[in-house]
Amino acid sequence: MVYKKFVEIGTVVYITLGPNSGKLAAIVNVVDQNRLLVDGPCSSVPRCVVNLKQIQLTKFRITIPFGSRTGTVKKAWEKENVNAQWEETTWAKKIALKQKKASLSDFDRFKVMKLKQKRSRIISAEVAKLKKQQKST
């Protein structure tokens, strides 16, 4: 099958827009074609209705019945250890890296620039040595 992520009860979603952006929640109910009822008790997302355009589906899924209460969702979330699994993904690491980069001060950005220049000089010097060595042989 081509698709592996589906909008179904228990699918963990990443909220991209709105007051809860940047947090994970689980789908509890499908309201209609465009809206979902989500709940994220372990990521401080209150039970609310979100538009499909405001979320991105993840590969994680918890087993909960249709219309589960917050306590049931929390137990299933902790049982599946979703937060730890999420932190291991490349997606979460990229988001954390972007946040870290955005929080740098001017001086921190200057230090990063100088370190990149230093690395570039070292690499260029090694490449030049290899080229010289290649020509002599």
Contact map, one row per residue, 1 for C-alpha under 8 A:
11110000000000000000000000000000000000000000000000000000000000000000000000000000000000000000000000000000000000000000000000000000000000000
11110000000000000000000000000000000000000000000000000000000000000000000000000000000000000000000000000000000000000000000000000000000000000
11111100000000000000000000000000000000000000000000000000000000000000000000000000000000000000000000000000000000000000000000000000000000000
11111100000000000000000000000000000000000000000000000000001000000000000000000000000000000000000000000000000000000000000000000000000000000
00111110000000000000000000000000000000000000000000000000111000000000000000000000000000000000000000000000000000000000000000000000000000000
00111111001000000000000000000000000000000000000000000000100000000000000000000000000000000000000000000000000000000000000000000000000000000
00001111101000000000000000100000000000000000000000000000100000000000000000000000000000000000000000000000000000000000000000000000000000000
00000111111000000000000000101100000000000000000000000000000000000000000000000000000000000000000000000000000000000000000000000000000000000
00000011111000000000000001111100000000000000000000000000000000011100000000000000000000000000000000000000000000000000000000000000000000000
00000001111100000000000001110000000000000000000000000000000011111000000000000000000000000000000000000000000000000000000000000000000000000
00000111111110000000000001100000000000000000000000000000111111000000000000000000000000000000000000000000000000000000000000000000000000000
00000000011111000000000111100000000000000000000000000000111111000000000000000000000000000000000000000000000000000000000000000000000000000
00000000001111100000000111100000000000000000000000000011110000000000000000000000000000000000000000000000000000000000000000000000000000000
00000000000111110000111110000000000000000000000000000011110000000000000000000000000000000000000000000000000000000000000000000000000000000
00000000000011111101111110000000000000000000000000000111000000000000000000000000000000000000000000000000000000000000000000000000000000000
00000000000001111101111000000000000000000000000000000111000000000000000000000000000000000000000000000000000000000000000000000000000000000
00000000000000111111110000000000000000000000000000000110000000000000000000000000000000000000000000000000000000000000000000000000000000000
00000000000000111111100000000000000000000000000000000100000000000000000000000000000000000000000000000000000000000000000000000000000000000
00000000000000001111100000000000000000000000000000000000000000000000000000000000000000000000000000000000000000000000000000000000000000000
00000000000000111111111000000000000000000000100000000000000000000000000000000000000000000000000000000000000000000000000000000000000000000
00000000000001111111111000000000000000000000000000000000000000000000000000000000000000000000000000000000000000000000000000000000000000000
00000000000001111001111100000000000000000000000000000000000000000000000000000000000000000000000000000000000000000000000000000000000000000
00000000000001110001111110000000000000000011100000000000000000000000000000000000000000000000000000000000000000000000000000000000000000000
00000000000111100000011111000000000000010010100000000000000000000000000000000000000000000000000000000000000000000000000000000000000000000
00000000000111100000001111100000000001111010100000000000000000000000000000000000000000000000000000000000000000000000000000000000000000000
00000000111110000000000111110000000001110000000000000000000001000000000010000000000000000000000000000000000000000000000000000000000000000
00000011111110000000000011111100000111100000000000000000000000000000000000000000000000000000000000000000000000000000000000000000000000000
00000000110000000000000001111100000111100000000000000000000000010111000000000000000000000000000000000000000000000000000000000000000000000
00000001100000000000000000111110000111000000000000000000000000000110000000000000000000000000000000000000000000000000000000000000000000000
00000001100000000000000000111111101110000000000000000000000000000000000000000000000000000000000000000000000000000000000000000000000000000
00000000000000000000000000001111111110000000000010000000000000000000000000000000000000000000000000000000000000000000000000000000000000000
00000000000000000000000000000111111100000000000000000000000000000000000000000000000000000000000000000000000000000000000000000000000000000
00000000000000000000000000000111111000000000000000000000000000000000000000000000000000000000000000000000000000000000000000000000000000000
00000000000000000000000000000011111100000000000000111000000000000000000000000000000000000000000000000000000000000000000000000000000000000
00000000000000000000000000000111111110000000000011110000000000000000000000000000000000000000000000000000000000000000000000000000000000000
00000000000000000000000000111111011111000000000011110000000000000000000000000000000000000000000000000000000000000000000000000000000000000
00000000000000000000000000111110001111100000001111000000000000000000000000000000000000000000000000000000000000000000000000000000000000000
00000000000000000000000011111000000111110000011111000000000000000000000000000000000000000000000000000000000000000000000000000000000000000
00000000000000000000000011110000000011111000111100000000000000000000010010000000000000000000000000000000000000000000000000000000000000000
00000000000000000000000111000000000001111111111000000000000000000000010011000000000000000000000000000000000000000000000000000000000000000
00000000000000000000000010000000000000111111110000000000000000000000011011000000000000000000000000000000000000000000000000000000000000000
00000000000000000000000000000000000000011111100000000000000000000000000001001100000000000000000000000000000000000000000000000000000000000
00000000000000000000001110000000000000011111100000000000000000000000000000000000000000000000000000000000000000000000000000000000000000000
00000000000000000000001000000000000000011111110000000000000000000000000000000000000000000000000000000000000000000000000000000000000000000
00000000000000000001001110000000000000111111111000000000000000000000000000000000000000000000000000000000000000000000000000000000000000000
00000000000000000000000000000000000001111001111100000000000000000000000000000000000000000000000000000000000000000000000000000000000000000
00000000000000000000000000000000000011110000111110000000000000000000010000000000000000000000000000000000000000000000000000000000000000000
00000000000000000000000000000000000011100000011111000000000000000000000000000000000000000000000000000000000000000000000000000000000000000
00000000000000000000000000000010001111000000001111100000000000000000000000000000000000000000000000000000000000000000000000000000000000000
00000000000000000000000000000000001111000000000111110110000000000000000000000000000000000000000000000000000000000000000000000000000000000
00000000000000000000000000000000011100000000000011111110000000000000000000000000000000000000000000000000000000000000000000000000000000000
00000000000000000000000000000000011100000000000001111111000000000000000000000000000000000000000000000000000000000000000000000000000000000
00000000000000000000000000000000010000000000000000111111000000000000000000000000000000000000000000000000000000000000000000000000000000000
00000000000000111100000000000000000000000000000001111111000000000000000000000000000000000000000000000000000000000000000000000000000000000
00000000000011111000000000000000000000000000000001111111100000000000000000000000000000000000000000000000000000000000000000000000000000000
00000000000011110000000000000000000000000000000000011111110000000000000000000000000000000000000000000000000000000000000000000000000000000
00001110001111000000000000000000000000000000000000000011111000000000000000000000000000000000000000000000000000000000000000000000000000000
00001000001111000000000000000000000000000000000000000001111100000000000000000000000000000000000000000000000000000000000000000000000000000
00011000001100000000000000000000000000000000000000000000111110000000000000000000000000000000000000000000000000000000000000000000000000000
00000000001100000000000000000000000000000000000000000000011111000000000000000000010000000000000000000000000000000000000000000000000000000
00000000011100000000000000000000000000000000000000000000001111100000000000000000000000000000000000000000000000000000000000000000000000000
00000000011100000000000001000000000000000000000000000000000111110000000000011001000000000000000000000000000000000000000000000000000000000
00000000010000000000000000000000000000000000000000000000000011111000000000010000000000000000000000000000000000000000000000000000000000000
00000000110000000000000000010000000000000000000000000000000001111101000110010000000000000000000000000000000000000000000000000000000000000
00000000110000000000000000000000000000000000000000000000000000111111000000000000000000000000000000000000000000000000000000000000000000000
00000000100000000000000000011000000000000000000000000000000000011111000000000000000000000000000000000000000000000000000000000000000000000
00000000000000000000000000011000000000000000000000000000000000001111100000000000000000000000000000000000000000000000000000000000000000000
00000000000000000000000000010000000000000000000000000000000000011111110110000000000000000000000000000000000000000000000000000000000000000
00000000000000000000000000000000000000000000000000000000000000000011111110000000000000000000000000000000000000000000000000000000000000000
00000000000000000000000000000000000000111000001000000000000000000001111111000000000000000000000000000000000000000000000000000000000000000
00000000000000000000000000000000000000001000000000000000000000000000111111100000000000000000000000000000000000000000000000000000000000000
00000000000000000000000000000000000000000000000000000000000000010001111111110000000000000000000000000000000000000000000000000000000000000
00000000000000000000000001000000000000111000000000000000000000010001111111111000000000000000000000000000000000000000000000000000000000000
00000000000000000000000000000000000000011100000000000000000000000000011111111100000000000000000000000000000000000000000000000000000000000
00000000000000000000000000000000000000000000000000000000000000000000001111111110000000000000000000000000000000000000000000000000000000000
00000000000000000000000000000000000000000000000000000000000001110000000111111111000000000000000000000000000000000000000000000000000000000
00000000000000000000000000000000000000000100000000000000000001000000000011111111110000000000000000000000000000000000000000000000000000000
00000000000000000000000000000000000000000100000000000000000000000000000001111111110000000000000000000000000000000000000000000000000000000
00000000000000000000000000000000000000000000000000000000000000000000000000111111100000000000000000000000000000000000000000000000000000000
00000000000000000000000000000000000000000000000000000000000001000000000000011111110000000000000000000000000000000000000000000000000000000
00000000000000000000000000000000000000000000000000000000000000000000000000001111111110000000000000000000000000000000000000000000000000000
00000000000000000000000000000000000000000000000000000000000100000000000000001101111111000000000000000000000000000000000000000000000000000
00000000000000000000000000000000000000000000000000000000000000000000000000000000111111100000000000000000000000000000000000000000000000000
00000000000000000000000000000000000000000000000000000000000000000000000000000000111111110000000000000000000000000000000000000000000000000
00000000000000000000000000000000000000000000000000000000000000000000000000000000111111111000000000000000000000000000000000000000000000000
00000000000000000000000000000000000000000000000000000000000000000000000000000000011111111001000000000000000000000000000000000000000000000
00000000000000000000000000000000000000000000000000000000000000000000000000000000001111111001100000000000000000000000000000000000000000000
00000000000000000000000000000000000000000000000000000000000000000000000000000000000111111101100000000000000000000000000000000000000000000
00000000000000000000000000000000000000000000000000000000000000000000000000000000000011111111100000000000000000000000000000000000000000000
00000000000000000000000000000000000000000000000000000000000000000000000000000000000000011111110000000000000000000000000000000000000000000
00000000000000000000000000000000000000000000000000000000000000000000000000000000000000001111111000000000000000000000000000000000000000000
00000000000000000000000000000000000000000000000000000000000000000000000000000000000001111111111100000000000000000000000000000000000000000
00000000000000000000000000000000000000000000000000000000000000000000000000000000000000111111111110000000000000000000000000000000000000000
00000000000000000000000000000000000000000000000000000000000000000000000000000000000000000111111111000000000000000000000000000000000000000
00000000000000000000000000000000000000000000000000000000000000000000000000000000000000000011111111100000000000000000000000000000000000000
00000000000000000000000000000000000000000000000000000000000000000000000000000000000000000001111111110000000000000000000000000000000000000
00000000000000000000000000000000000000000000000000000000000000000000000000000000000000000000111111111000000000000000000000000000000000000
00000000000000000000000000000000000000000000000000000000000000000000000000000000000000000000011111111100000000000000000000000000000000000
00000000000000000000000000000000000000000000000000000000000000000000000000000000000000000000001111111110000000000000000000000000000000000
00000000000000000000000000000000000000000000000000000000000000000000000000000000000000000000000111111111000000000000000000000000000000000
00000000000000000000000000000000000000000000000000000000000000000000000000000000000000000000000011111111000000000000000000000000000000000
00000000000000000000000000000000000000000000000000000000000000000000000000000000000000000000000001111111000000000000000000000000000000000
00000000000000000000000000000000000000000000000000000000000000000000000000000000000000000000000000111111100000000000000000000000000000000
00000000000000000000000000000000000000000000000000000000000000000000000000000000000000000000000000011111111110000000000000000000000000000
00000000000000000000000000000000000000000000000000000000000000000000000000000000000000000000000000000011111110000000000000000000000000000
00000000000000000000000000000000000000000000000000000000000000000000000000000000000000000000000000000001111111000000000000000000000000000
00000000000000000000000000000000000000000000000000000000000000000000000000000000000000000000000000000001111111100000000000000000000000000
00000000000000000000000000000000000000000000000000000000000000000000000000000000000000000000000000000001111111110000000000000000000000000
00000000000000000000000000000000000000000000000000000000000000000000000000000000000000000000000000000001111111111000000000000000000000000
00000000000000000000000000000000000000000000000000000000000000000000000000000000000000000000000000000000011111111100000000000000000000000
00000000000000000000000000000000000000000000000000000000000000000000000000000000000000000000000000000000001111111110000000000000000000000
00000000000000000000000000000000000000000000000000000000000000000000000000000000000000000000000000000000000111111111000000000000000000000
00000000000000000000000000000000000000000000000000000000000000000000000000000000000000000000000000000000000011111111100000000000000000000
00000000000000000000000000000000000000000000000000000000000000000000000000000000000000000000000000000000000001111111110000000000000000000
00000000000000000000000000000000000000000000000000000000000000000000000000000000000000000000000000000000000000111111111000000000000000000
00000000000000000000000000000000000000000000000000000000000000000000000000000000000000000000000000000000000000011111111100000000000000000
00000000000000000000000000000000000000000000000000000000000000000000000000000000000000000000000000000000000000001111111110000000000000000
00000000000000000000000000000000000000000000000000000000000000000000000000000000000000000000000000000000000000000111111111000000000000000
00000000000000000000000000000000000000000000000000000000000000000000000000000000000000000000000000000000000000000011111111100000000000000
00000000000000000000000000000000000000000000000000000000000000000000000000000000000000000000000000000000000000000001111111110000000000000
00000000000000000000000000000000000000000000000000000000000000000000000000000000000000000000000000000000000000000000111111111000000000000
00000000000000000000000000000000000000000000000000000000000000000000000000000000000000000000000000000000000000000000011111111100000000000
00000000000000000000000000000000000000000000000000000000000000000000000000000000000000000000000000000000000000000000001111111110000000000
00000000000000000000000000000000000000000000000000000000000000000000000000000000000000000000000000000000000000000000000111111111000000000
00000000000000000000000000000000000000000000000000000000000000000000000000000000000000000000000000000000000000000000000011111111100000000
00000000000000000000000000000000000000000000000000000000000000000000000000000000000000000000000000000000000000000000000001111111110000000
00000000000000000000000000000000000000000000000000000000000000000000000000000000000000000000000000000000000000000000000000111111111000000
00000000000000000000000000000000000000000000000000000000000000000000000000000000000000000000000000000000000000000000000000011111111100000
00000000000000000000000000000000000000000000000000000000000000000000000000000000000000000000000000000000000000000000000000001111111110000
00000000000000000000000000000000000000000000000000000000000000000000000000000000000000000000000000000000000000000000000000000111111111000
00000000000000000000000000000000000000000000000000000000000000000000000000000000000000000000000000000000000000000000000000000011111111100
00000000000000000000000000000000000000000000000000000000000000000000000000000000000000000000000000000000000000000000000000000001111111110
00000000000000000000000000000000000000000000000000000000000000000000000000000000000000000000000000000000000000000000000000000000111111111
00000000000000000000000000000000000000000000000000000000000000000000000000000000000000000000000000000000000000000000000000000000011111111
00000000000000000000000000000000000000000000000000000000000000000000000000000000000000000000000000000000000000000000000000000000001111111
00000000000000000000000000000000000000000000000000000000000000000000000000000000000000000000000000000000000000000000000000000000000111111
00000000000000000000000000000000000000000000000000000000000000000000000000000000000000000000000000000000000000000000000000000000000011111
